[in-house]
Amino acid sequence: MEARSRFIGFPREVVLVLASVLLVLAAMAGGYAIRLATAPSSTPATVVISGAASSPAQPDAPCIWTGSHKAC
């Protein structure tokens, strides 16, 4: 009787493992692409506090800049 190798299914197992790895990598790449597509494209918020540029209604209120928007 001929002894059978325990690696008799080796080619099929390799194909399944490679397909699984490629599927996981494709899912990760898709998730990363969605993350990049939906991420805000503005720069991080810059906060500048200046008492001299406050509104007349609140003379001591500091102004805060967030991107290109000013709030006093």
QUIHU-V172963 format. One record per backbone hydrogen bond with DSSP energy under -0.5 kcal/mol. NH is the residue of the N-H (numbers start at 1). CO is the residue of the C=O. If there is no record, write none. Layout:
nh;co
NH;CO
NH;CO
//
This chain:
nh;co
8;5
10;7
13;9
14;10
15;11
16;12
17;13
18;14
19;15
20;16
21;17
22;18
23;19
24;20
25;21
26;22
27;23
28;24
29;25
30;26
31;27
32;28
33;29
34;30
35;31
36;32
37;33
38;34
39;35
47;45
48;46
50;48
50;63
54;51
58;55
61;58
63;50
64;71
66;64
66;69
67;65
68;66
69;66
71;64
//
